[in-house]
C-alpha cells in the first residue's frame, strides 16, 4: 500500500510559507526583543533603587546631631544632595559623567559664597554614573566639613582639589587640600563624613591626614 504524505497532498510538506506566516514570525521576534529590553530596564531600575535605598538608609543611620531639629536639617540637606546627584545621573542616563561637571555641580554653591577660595585643577575624566554619584556625595561632605570645622570656617582658609590619572589611565587620583584654616586635630570619634568616605567609595583607597595646617584627603580609584 502506497502511503500518502500527511495533509493529503504530495507537495504539502514543501509548501512555501505564506505572507501571513512571515508577518507572524516578525511580530513574534519583535515582541521577544521588546520583552528582553523591558526586562533589562526593570533589572536596571531595581538595581539602582536598591543602591539608592542603601544610601538613604546609611544617611539616616549615620547622621548625628544633638537636637531633633538639627538632625532633621542635616538629614534633609544630605538627601537633597543625593537627589541632585541622581538628577545628574538621570540626565546622563547610562553615559559616563564628566568629573569636571561633578565638581562644578557639587562645589558651585560653596564657591559662590567663598569667592576665590575654592580651586580645582586637573584633566577632565569620564566617570561611570555610580562613581560620579559617590564622588558627588564625598565632595559635598568634605566641603560641608570645611565650612563647619576646616579651612572655610576662617576668613583666610582655602580649598584646593587636584586630580590626575596614572600612566595607563586606569586609576584616578584626587587630592583634597585645605589650608589657612584653624589648627587641625584628628578627631577621637569617626563621624558621618569619615564613615561615608571609607564606605561609599567601595574598593577605592582613601587616606585622610589631619595635618595641623589643614585636612588632606587622598583618593585613588579604579576607572578602567
N, C-alpha and C positions, 0 to 999 in steps of 0.2 A: 504494500500500500504506500502511495506517494504522500509524503507529508507536506502540507501547505504551510507557508510562513504564517506565524501568528499575526492576526489582523486581517487575514483573508486575501491579501494581495502579494504577488511575488516581489514587488519593489517597495513594499511599505516600510521595510527596515531601513532603507536608504533614502527615505523621503527627506528633502531639504527642510530646514527649519523655516517656519513661517515668519513674516514680519512681526506678528503679534508676539511670537516666542522670543525674538530678539529684543523687542521693547521690554518684555517682562524681565529678561536677563539683565538688561542695562539698569532697569529700575531697582532690581534686587542688589546689584553691585553698588549703586549709588546709596541705597539705604544702609548697606554694610559700612561704606566709607563714612557716612554721616554718623552712624552709631559709634564707630570707632573714635571719631573726632570728639563726639559728645562725651564718651567715656573718659577720654584723656582730659578733657576740660573739667569734668566733675572731679576726677582724681587730683588735678592740679589745684582746684579750688579747695578741696578738702585738706590737702597738704598745707596750703597757705593759711587756711583757717586754724588748723591745729597749731602751726607755728605762731600765729597771731595770739591765740588764746594762751599759749605758753608764756609769751612775753607779757601779756596783760596780767596773768597770774603772778609772774615774777615781780612786776611793778607793784602790785597790791601788797604782796608779802614783805617786800624789802623797803618800801617807802617808810621812812621814820620821821616822827615829829613829836613834840612834847604836848601839843594840843590837837583836838579833833579838827579845828578849823585849818590849822597849818597843814595837817595831814591831807585834808581834802584838797587844799590849794596845790600842794606839791604833787599829789597824785593826778589831779586834773591837768596840770602843766605837762607831766610826763606822758600821759595818754594823748594829749593834744600833739605833742612832739611825735609820738608814734603814728598818729593819724596823718600828719604831714608827710612822714616818710612813706607811708602806704600810698598816699596820693601820688607822690613822685614815682613810686614803683609802678602803680597802675597806669600812669601816663606813659611810662616807658614800655609797658606790657612786659614781654619776656626779653626785651633787648637789653644790652648792657647799659649801665648808668655811668655817667661821667663823674670821676672823683671831684673835678672842679665844681660841678653842679651840686654835688652833695655838700661840699664845703661851703659854697656860696649860700645854699638854702639854709644850712644849719647856723652859720655864723653871721649872716647878714643882719639879723635883729640886734645882735651884740655889737657888731661893727658900727651900726647906726648910732648907738649910744656912746660907745668908746671909740670915737673917730680917730683914726690914725694909730690906734694902739693894738690892732689885731692884723697880722700879716700872714699870708700863705704863699708859698713858693714851691715850685716843682713841676715836673711834666704831668700832663693830663693822662689819666689811665682809665680804661673802661673796666667797670666792676660788674660782677653778677648781681642781680637785684637783691638777693638775700644778704650779700656782703655790704651792699650800699645801705640797706636798712640798718644793719648792725653798726656801721661806721657813723651813720647819722645819729643814732642814739648815743654812741660813745662820745662824739664831738659835743653833743648837747650837754652831756653830763660833765665833761671837762670844762666847758665854758661856764656852766652854772656854778661849778665848784670854784672856778677862778673869780667869778663875781662875788661869791659869798665869803671865801676864805683866802683866795690866791691873789695873783697879780692884779686882777681887775678890781679888787676891793680897795686899792690905793690909787691916788691920783697920778702916779708915775709908772704904774705897772704896765707891762706889755706881754702879749702872747704872740708866739711865732710858731707856725705849723709848716714843717718842711716834709716833703715827700720825694720818693725816688723808687726806681726799680733796679733789681740786680742785673748782672750782665746778660743772663739768659732770659730775662724778662718773665720769670716765673714767680717772683716774690715782690711784694710791695712793702716798702719801708716808710713808716710815718713817724715823725718826731714832733711831739708837742712840747714846746719850751716856754716856761713862764719866767719873767724876770722883773725886778723893780718893785715887787710887792712886799708884804710883811715877811718876816723871817718864817721859814717853813720848818715844821717838825713832823716827824712821822706819827700818824695817829695811832692811838693804842687799840682802837677797835675799827674794824673794817665796816664802813658804812655802805649805803646803797651803791654809790658810784664805783667804789673799788670792786664790789661784788659783780656789778654789771660788766666792768672791763674784763674781769677774769673769766666770766662765763659766756657772755653773749658772742664773743668772737671765736668761740669753739677752739679749734686747734691752733689758732694764732698764738704767737709768742708775745706776751705783753709784759713790759718791765716798767715799774714806777720807781722813780728815785726822788726822795724828799730832801733835796739839797737846801741848805739854809737860804740860798739866793733865789730859789724858785723850784716849783714842781716840774719834773720832766717825765714824760710818758713816751716810751718807745714801743712801736707796734710792728711786728713782722708777720705778714700774712701771705699765704699762697694764692696766686691769681691765675695759675695755669689751668 
